[in-house]
Amino acid sequence: MKTVLITGSSSGYGLETARYFHDRGWNVVATMRRPGPGLLPASDRMRLVALDVTNADSIARAVAEAGPIDVLVNNAGIGVVGAFEATSMQSVREVFETNTFGTMAMVQAVIPQMRARRAGTIVNVTSSVTLASMPLAAAYTGSKTAVEGFTGSLAHELGAFDIRVKLVEPGYCPTTRFAENGAERMNGLIPDTYADYARPIFEAFARPQAMTQPQDVAEAVWRAVHDGSDQFHFPAGADAVALAGPR
Ligand SMILES: NC(=O)c1ccc[n+]([C@@H]2O[C@H](COP(=O)([O-])OP(=O)(O)OC[C@H]3O[C@@H](n4cnc5c(N)ncnc54)[C@H](OP(=O)(O)O)[C@@H]3O)[C@@H](O)[C@H]2O)c1
């Protein structure tokens, strides 16, 4: 039976991906900063493990506790939306620490075991902001675009050891905890000088033409893991698929 380790499984896309793999017979190591009961099905194939992707000791402990990992899904992520000039460098660093360096650190932690077995798949979850630039999201976009470039290069070198590396690019979903989790970071990031510019952008966010559901992301991760072709990009959700176009 195969084992998938998913980061950021406490809510949103990660929670749904954990359920999706479990329902299809996988062993799931559902990691989150504060594991709690009731989130995921109680099952001997579902293990909740504490993991903060910004903490090296926490990563080492979680990977050791997980045992052999067939698939790593780097899903944990945080956002910041607002005028870049008003965004503190502390917030920019926090976003990169989780989205970019957290992903890189997780990858380094699993490569040795996957290389030794000459098998494994790494799926990095980015965002549709890498498909089309979005205003007022420069720091977040930078953190996810860095992951895209990193993942593309990595796919070549790990391919030499039969480790598959894939990207899932979800679109926008207002029902995950993403906005709530970033709310404090985003306080005051639209100064008066940006208010007229920002208003129609936020109005458009409130009436998206197409959206992503958590299940779309879980399905895209599943396809990325099971697809036997060289496909590298897996846009997830109607909005992301439309933005990716015929790429
Ligand atoms: N929602 C969207 O519109 C959207 C669009 C495109 C891409 N994405 C991406 O999709 C992924 C999942 O987002 P979501 O929408 O499902 O948001 P979410 O509901 O806020 O889930 C994010 C997950 O990341 C975890 N996390 C945050 N910081 C962490 C850390 N330092 N270590 C470990 N886990 C951490 C959170 O856990 P805690 O319980 O510990 O906070 C939570 O489980 C993210 O990478 C996000 O950038 C989201």
The ligand as an SDF file (V2000), in Angstrom:
LIG
                    3D

 48 52  0  0  0  0  0  0  0  0999 V2000
   -7.4420   29.2960   -1.7070 N   0  0  0  0  0  0  0  0  0  0  0  0
   -6.9680   29.7830   -2.8250 C   0  0  0  0  0  0  0  0  0  0  0  0
   -7.6160   30.6420   -3.4650 O   0  0  0  0  0  0  0  0  0  0  0  0
   -5.6570   29.2960   -3.3800 C   0  0  0  0  0  0  0  0  0  0  0  0
   -5.4170   29.5400   -4.7460 C   0  0  0  0  0  0  0  0  0  0  0  0
   -4.2510   29.0590   -5.3160 C   0  0  0  0  0  0  0  0  0  0  0  0
   -3.3360   28.3630   -4.5480 C   0  0  0  0  0  0  0  0  0  0  0  0
   -3.5610   28.1620   -3.2190 N   0  0  0  0  0  0  0  0  0  0  0  0
   -2.5510   27.4130   -2.4900 C   0  0  0  0  0  0  0  0  0  0  0  0
   -3.1010   26.1920   -2.0640 O   0  0  0  0  0  0  0  0  0  0  0  0
   -2.4560   25.7520   -0.8550 C   0  0  0  0  0  0  0  0  0  0  0  0
   -3.5120   25.4490    0.1910 C   0  0  0  0  0  0  0  0  0  0  0  0
   -4.2260   26.6510    0.4730 O   0  0  0  0  0  0  0  0  0  0  0  0
   -5.7350   26.6620    0.9940 P   0  0  0  0  0  0  0  0  0  0  0  0
   -6.4870   27.5980    0.1260 O   0  0  0  0  0  0  0  0  0  0  0  0
   -6.2290   25.3070    1.1980 O   0  0  0  0  0  0  0  0  0  0  0  0
   -5.5320   27.4540    2.3700 O   0  0  0  0  0  0  0  0  0  0  0  0
   -5.7500   27.0530    3.9000 P   0  0  0  0  0  0  0  0  0  0  0  0
   -7.1210   26.5070    4.1020 O   0  0  0  0  0  0  0  0  0  0  0  0
   -5.3240   28.2450    4.6700 O   0  0  0  0  0  0  0  0  0  0  0  0
   -4.6980   25.8680    4.1060 O   0  0  0  0  0  0  0  0  0  0  0  0
   -3.3330   26.1320    4.2110 C   0  0  0  0  0  0  0  0  0  0  0  0
   -2.6890   25.0450    5.0260 C   0  0  0  0  0  0  0  0  0  0  0  0
   -1.2940   25.3600    5.1840 O   0  0  0  0  0  0  0  0  0  0  0  0
   -0.9740   25.1810    6.5590 C   0  0  0  0  0  0  0  0  0  0  0  0
    0.2000   25.9400    6.9630 N   0  0  0  0  0  0  0  0  0  0  0  0
    0.3820   27.2710    7.0040 C   0  0  0  0  0  0  0  0  0  0  0  0
    1.6180   27.5480    7.4610 N   0  0  0  0  0  0  0  0  0  0  0  0
    2.2250   26.3590    7.7060 C   0  0  0  0  0  0  0  0  0  0  0  0
    3.4930   25.9630    8.1850 C   0  0  0  0  0  0  0  0  0  0  0  0
    4.4350   26.8680    8.5430 N   0  0  0  0  0  0  0  0  0  0  0  0
    3.7750   24.6510    8.3030 N   0  0  0  0  0  0  0  0  0  0  0  0
    2.8550   23.7170    7.9670 C   0  0  0  0  0  0  0  0  0  0  0  0
    1.6250   24.0220    7.5280 N   0  0  0  0  0  0  0  0  0  0  0  0
    1.3190   25.3350    7.3990 C   0  0  0  0  0  0  0  0  0  0  0  0
   -2.2220   25.5820    7.3060 C   0  0  0  0  0  0  0  0  0  0  0  0
   -2.1870   24.9690    8.5750 O   0  0  0  0  0  0  0  0  0  0  0  0
   -2.4340   25.6580    9.9970 P   0  0  0  0  0  0  0  0  0  0  0  0
   -3.6870   25.0030   10.4930 O   0  0  0  0  0  0  0  0  0  0  0  0
   -1.2490   25.2200   10.7770 O   0  0  0  0  0  0  0  0  0  0  0  0
   -2.5290   27.1350    9.7960 O   0  0  0  0  0  0  0  0  0  0  0  0
   -3.2830   24.9460    6.4190 C   0  0  0  0  0  0  0  0  0  0  0  0
   -3.4130   23.5680    6.7210 O   0  0  0  0  0  0  0  0  0  0  0  0
   -1.4980   26.8900   -0.4490 C   0  0  0  0  0  0  0  0  0  0  0  0
   -0.1930   26.5620   -0.8720 O   0  0  0  0  0  0  0  0  0  0  0  0
   -2.0240   28.0850   -1.2350 C   0  0  0  0  0  0  0  0  0  0  0  0
   -0.9990   28.9960   -1.5110 O   0  0  0  0  0  0  0  0  0  0  0  0
   -4.7140   28.6050   -2.6150 C   0  0  0  0  0  0  0  0  0  0  0  0
  1  2  1  0
  2  3  2  0
  2  4  1  0
  4  5  1  0
  4 48  2  0
  5  6  2  0
  6  7  1  0
  7  8  2  0
  8  9  1  0
  8 48  1  0
  9 10  1  0
  9 46  1  0
 10 11  1  0
 11 12  1  0
 11 44  1  0
 12 13  1  0
 13 14  1  0
 14 15  2  0
 14 16  1  0
 14 17  1  0
 17 18  1  0
 18 19  2  0
 18 20  1  0
 18 21  1  0
 21 22  1  0
 22 23  1  0
 23 24  1  0
 23 42  1  0
 24 25  1  0
 25 26  1  0
 25 36  1  0
 26 27  1  0
 26 35  1  0
 27 28  2  0
 28 29  1  0
 29 30  1  0
 29 35  2  0
 30 31  1  0
 30 32  2  0
 32 33  1  0
 33 34  2  0
 34 35  1  0
 36 37  1  0
 36 42  1  0
 37 38  1  0
 38 39  2  0
 38 40  1  0
 38 41  1  0
 42 43  1  0
 44 45  1  0
 44 46  1  0
 46 47  1  0
M  CHG  2   8   1  16  -1
M  END
$$$$
